Amino acid sequence: MDFLPNMRPSIPFLPRRTLPLLLLCACATATLPAAAQLKAPPASSRPALRLDAPVAPAPATAVPPPAAAGARPVDAIAAVVNNEVITRNDLAQRIRIVERRMRSQKIAIPPREQLEKQLLERMIADRAQIQMAAELGIRVDDLLLDRAVARIAEQNKLSVTDFRNEIERDGTPFALFREEIRDEITMQRLREKEVDNKIQITESEIDAYLSSDTGAQAQEEINLGQILVRTPENATAEQIAARRARAEDVWRQLKTGADFAKTAASFSDASDSLEGGDLGWRNADRLPQLFVEATAELKQGEVSKIVKSANGFHILKVIGRRAASPVKVAGGANAVQQTHVRHILVKVNQVVTATDAKRKLTEVKDRLDNKAATFEELAKLYSNDLSASKGGDLGWIYPGDTVPEFERAMDALKPGEVSAPIESPFGYHLIQVLERKADDVSKERQRLVARQAIRERKLEEAAQDWVRQVRDRAYVEIRSDERG
């Protein structure tokens, strides 16, 4: 089973940059002020990995001494990454887990040799990042990890004990699951420090975005599949030719009927390869322009020609297209509906269960219905959000500023109405709509949206390049099967 739901950080505002899932679990345990909770652009959950980095000469201390003649090792080494090893047992365990997940997602499993190669390379890249994080002092303590685990359990409507039982019944040791969460949070913090915080966007770039027709692409959402054949950094002409030949071979297989998801899992160097290359639904203006142009004339189910980028050769499939959800309001072409809203939030944590939170807000709702107290008074008394000091007032909200669960409930209310207890990734809310208005999108808002879209596009490429560099700088030795 898949225990990793799509969660959102902050309460109830949603960053446009969708962080990797496990980090979101951790972020959701902290309440942020409303002013700090505007959306940022979504980014891929994990940057693409490469399979062809050159191997540096081994340092004398990197490889453990060989076993005595005739001795049979208990566990063989699959790869050496700097001064650490990945064992065959580590790799075999990861393969079993991934195969179960692929079956549950109905993704055809590639041949064992190809799957092993893909997973080992991902483990190498991850290990190199974890080592770099340790060098920089980035650590995730047990308290934060416990909160993340509790958050995932709550999102699956299970207690931590029941969640642990389900994980282990599914064949994954719970201790391994916890460490994978710790690693995900650690790597995300590292990427934020090394990549996200270094993205620069100039005013001239925003001007160019607004003057182009790129903004119109926001009216369409596309679900693309990707196969990436990566080229090495500073690749020679021979290396580029070899990688193009590989891409052409993959493209021919697809044209003769090969399953795209299985082929991606077998050959793609991208981090989403084991998910069948599925990039998920995205607004077209949040995708690399190269991808949008390459698939502009394709129908659902069709595969693009080979597309060259700075990272390598891409083959794209249109999994689906749909119109972005429009906001129907009176006014001009740039008019959007804004909602003045307030809420009372009871967070779910290790002390307050989901049942407790819902019961508490039901009692609060009864007091409101009976006019025993005002919304503002009860928000100040019971709400766990920092907006409590303002009576729960979140101010004027644009469409898309909040998590979907909150927005759906908010949109269903008439001014003055109070919702029933509504569940979101952060707990339970009572929501009251105060008023609505149709307002033209301000120039400042347009520039903010443009900045977010440009940022995402830059992050996509910068994150891929960064992981490639971390992988290249590490000493890596891939061992042949030593099990004899």
N, C-alpha and C positions, 0 to 999 in steps of 0.2 A: 504494500500500500504506500501511497505517497503522503507523508506527514508534513509536507512543506507548503502550506497555503500561501497565497499571495497577500502579504501583510504590509501595512503602511505605517510609517513613523509619524509621531506627533499627534496632537489631539485638537480638533479632528482634521487639521489641514494636511494636505498631501503634497510632498515634494514631487515635481514633475520628473526629476531624475530618480527613477526607481532603483533603489539600492539592492544589492544581493539580499536574498530572503533572510538569511540567518542574521545579518546585521540589523534588519528591520525588527526582528524579534527583540534584540537587545535595546534598540532605540525606543521601542514602544513602551519600555518600562519607565521612561523619563517624561515628565510633563514639561512642555516648552511654552513660553509666552506666545500669545496669538500672533503678535507682530513678527515673530521669527518663523512662522510656519507657512509661508507662501510656497507654491510649487517651484521645484527646479526641474530641469529636463530629465527624462528617463535615460538610463544608460544600460548597456548590456550587463547581465549579471556577472559574467566573468570574461575577461579579455581572451582573445584567441591565442592558441599555443602553436609552437612550431615543432616539426619532427626532424629537422635536418641540421641542427646546430653542430658546428665542428667540435670535436673533442680535443681538449687541451692535453698536453702531456701530464701524466699523473704525478702529483707531489709524492715524496717518499712516504709521508705519513698518512696519505689518504686511504690506502687500501690495506685491510687487515692481512696479516701473514697467512700464507697458505696452510691448509691442514697437513698433518703428517701423512707420509705416503701410506696409501691403503685405507686411510680413515675416511668415513662417509659423513659429511656435515649434516647436522640436524636440520638446518635450514640454509638454503643457498642464497647468494646475493644476486638480485636482479639488476641493481644499479647502484653506483656510488655517486652521491651528490655532495661535493665538497668533502667534509669530514664525516658524513653520515651515510648510512646505507638504506636502501629499500630492499627488503627480502622477498624471496619468492612467495612466502606465506602471506606477506602484506599484499602483494599483487593478486594472489589467488583469492584472497578474501574480498578485495575490492571488486574483482571480476564477478564474483558470485552476487554481490550486492547490486552491481550495475545491471547484470542480466535480469535479476528479478524486477528491477525498476523498468527496464525496457519492455519486458513482457507485460507489465501492468499498464504501460502506455501504448501497448500494441505496436511497438517499433521492432521491425525484424532485426534479429541479432546477427551481426556480421560473423564471419569465420573466426574461430578462437584466436588464431595467430594475429589477425588484424585488430581484434578487440584488445588483445594483450598489449600490442604496440601502442594503440591509442591511449589506453589507460596508464601505461607506464610513463609515457611522455607527459601526461597531465600530472601524475604524481611527482615527477621530477620538477616540473615548473612550480607546482605548489610548494614542494619542499624548499626550493631555492628562495621563494618569497618568504616562507616562514623563517628561514635562517636570516634573511635580510631584516625582517621585522625584529628578531631577537637582538641583532646587532644595534638596531636603532632604539632599543628599549621599549618596543611596543609589545605589551602583554595584556592578556585577558584573564582577570582573576576569577576565582571560583564563584564569587558572589554574582558577578555579571553573567557568568555562564549558567548558573542556577536560574537566574531570572530569564535568560533566553530560553532555556529548556521549558520552564514553566509556561512561558508565553506560547511556545509551539504547542504544548499540551492543551492549553486553554483554547487555542484556535481550532483544535481538533475535538473540542468539547469532551476532554478527558482529564481526569486527575493525573498528577505526575506519575503516581504508581501504576495506574491503568495504562498510561502512555508508554511507560517503560515496558510493561508486559507485552503490549502490542508490538513495540519495536523488536523485542527479543523473539516474539512468536513469528515475526516476519523474517527472522534469521540473522539480524544484525545485533552484535553485542552492544549493550547500552553504553558501556564505557567507550567503545569506538565511536558511537553516534555522538556522544558528548564532545569527544576530541575533534571530530569533524566540524561541529558547530564552533568550537573554540578557534579552529584554524580559519574557518570562513570569516568570522568576525575580525580576527587578526589580519588576514589578507586585505579585507576591505579597509580597515584603518590604515594599513600601509599604502594602499592605492590612493586613498584620500590625501595622504601626506605627500606622496611622490608624484601623483598625476593630477587629481582633481583640483587641488589648491594652486596648481601652477598654470592652469588654463587662463590665457589672456584673450579678451575680446575687445576690439577697438570700436570706437564710435563709427569709424568709416565702414567697418564690416556690418554694423547694424544698419547704417544708411543704405548700403548696397542690398542687404536682405529686403528691406522695406520697399526699395524701388524696383525690385524684381518681382516676378510672378510666383516666387517661392511660397509666399504666404497663402496663396490659393490652395496649395497642396494640403494645408491643414484641414480642408473640407473632406479629405479621403483618408481612410485607414487601410493599410495593406498588411497582410500577413505573408512574409517571405520566408522561404527556406534558403539556406546558404551552404555551399560547399566551398571551402577555401583551400587552395594549394599555395602555401606560403613560400615566399622567396626569402633567402637569408639576407640579413642586413649587409650592405656593401657587396651584394652578390656579383660574381663574375658573369660574363656573357654566357659561358658554358653552363653555369648553375641556373641561370634564368631560362635558358633553352630546355634544360632537363625538366624544370618545374612546369614549363608550358606543355611539354610533351606529356607529362603526367596528367595535367588538367585536360588536355585533349583526349587522352585515353578514358578518363572519367566521363567526359561529355559524351563520347561515343557509346559508352555503356548505358548512359541515361537515354540516349536517342534510340537505342535498340530494346528499350523496355525495362531497364533496371529500376528497382524501387529507389526513389530519391532518398528516403529516410535511412534505409539500410546502407546505401552508398555513402551518404554523409557520415554515418557511424563508422564506416570502414576506411574512408580516405580523407575526410576533411580535417584540416589542421586547426579549425576554429573550436572555441571552447564549448559551443553548442552542438558539437558533432554527435555526442551520445544521446542527444535529444532529437536526433534526426535532422539537425541543422535548423530547427524551427526558431526564427527570431521573435515570434509572437506578434500580436497586433500592435501596430504603431501608426501614428499620424505620418503621412507621407513626408511632411516637412521635418520630421524627426529622424528620417532615414538619410544615409549618405546620398547626396545628389546623384552620384554615379549609379547607385542601385535604382533610384527612381527612374532615371533616364533609360537604363538598360531594360526595365520591365514595363515601360509606359505603354507599349503596344501589345503586351502579352495578356492573354485571357487566363482565367483561373485554371490551374493545372499545367500550364505551359512552362517550359524551361528556357532560360535566356541563353544567348551565346556566351562565350568566355569573355569576362570583363577583367581588364588589368587595372590594378591599383598599386599604390606604393607598397602595400603589404603582400601582394601576390596576385594570384588568378582566382577569380570568383565565378561560380556558376550559381544562378539564382532561379528559384521556382516560385511562381505566384500561387500560394496556397489559398488565398482568398482576398477579396476586396469588399469594402463596405463604406458607406458614407459616414463621416463623423457625425455624432449626434448633434443636430442643430438645436439652437435655442430660439423658439418661436415667440417673438415679442413684437409689439408695435414699435414703429420708429424707422430710422433709416437703415441702410445696409450695414452700418457698423454698430447698430444698437444691440445691446445685450441686456438680459434681465439680471438685476442685482437683488439680493435678498438681505434684509436686515434681520438677523437671527440671534437668539441667545440659547444657551443650553445649560443643563446640569449634568455633570459627568460623575459617575461612580466607577472608579477603576477596578479592574479585576486583578488580583495578585495572589500571593501565597497565603494571605490572611483572609481576604475577601473573595469568596467564590463567585462564579457567575450567577448562581442561584441567589446568593445573598445580595448582590448588586441589583439584580432585577427586582427582588422583593422590596428592597429599600426604595427604589424609584417608584414602584407601584404605590407604596405608602405615601410618598411625596406627591404623586399625581392625585391621589385621593384628597389630600389636603388642599391642593390647588382647585380641584373640582368643587370642593365644599367651601371655597373661599376662606379657609382657615388661616392662610398666609399668602403673601404675594410671591411671584416667581423670583423676584430679586432677593427677597429675604431668604427663601429656601436655597437659592444658588449659593449665597454667601455662607449658609450654614452647612450644606452637604456636598457641594461640587468639589471634585479633586483637581479641576483645571485652574490655571492661574487666572482665568477670566472670572473666577468666583468673586474676586474683590470688586468687580464691576457688575455684579448681579448676573454673571454668566454671559454678558453681552459680547458677541464676537464681531460686532460692527457689520458693515456691508460686505457681502460675500459675492464674488463672481462665480459663474458656472465653472465647475472643475476645480475650485479651490479646496474642496473637502474630499474626504474619502467617499467612495460610491454609496456605501450604506447610509451615511449621514445625508448626502445630497438627495438620494431618492426619498428619504423620509421627509426632509425639508421641503422638497418640491411638491409633495402631496398635501401639504398643509396650507390652509387659508390664513391670511393675516389674523392674528389673535389666537389661533388654535395651538394646542399643546399636544404633542405626539404621545403615544404609549411608549414605554421603555423600548429603546432601539439599540440593538447590539452593533458594535463596530469592533475593529481590531483592538481598541483601547479600553473597552468596557461597555457600560450601558449609559445611554443619554436620554434625557427628556429634552425635546426641542420645541422651541416656540418661535414662530415667525411673527415679527413685529410689523413689517411692511415690505413692499416690493416697489421697484421702479425700473423703467427702461432707460438706459443711459448709453450715450455714445461712448465707444471705447476711447479713452483718452490717449493722447500721443505718448504719455509716459507708460501707459499700460501696453501699447503696441510695441514700444521699444523693449519693455521687459520681456514680452513674449518672444520677440525676435532674438534677444540676448540668450534666452533659455534654449531656443532651437539651435542657435549657432553653437552654444556650449555643448549640447549633446553630440552634435556631429563631430566636434573636435575631440570630445572625450572618447568617442568610439574608436577613432584612429589612434589617439595618444595612448589609450590603455593597452591596445594591442601591441603597439611599438614598445611600450615599457616592459610588458611581460617578456617579449622577445629579448630585450636587452638583459633583463635579469637572468633569463635562461642562458644566454650566450656567455655571460660573465662567470657563471658557475663552472667549476670543474665537474664534468659528468663522464662517467664511464659506464656504459651499458654492457652487462655481462651476458654471455651466452648461458644457456641452461646448464648448470653445474651439477644437476642431480644425478647424472650418470646413469 
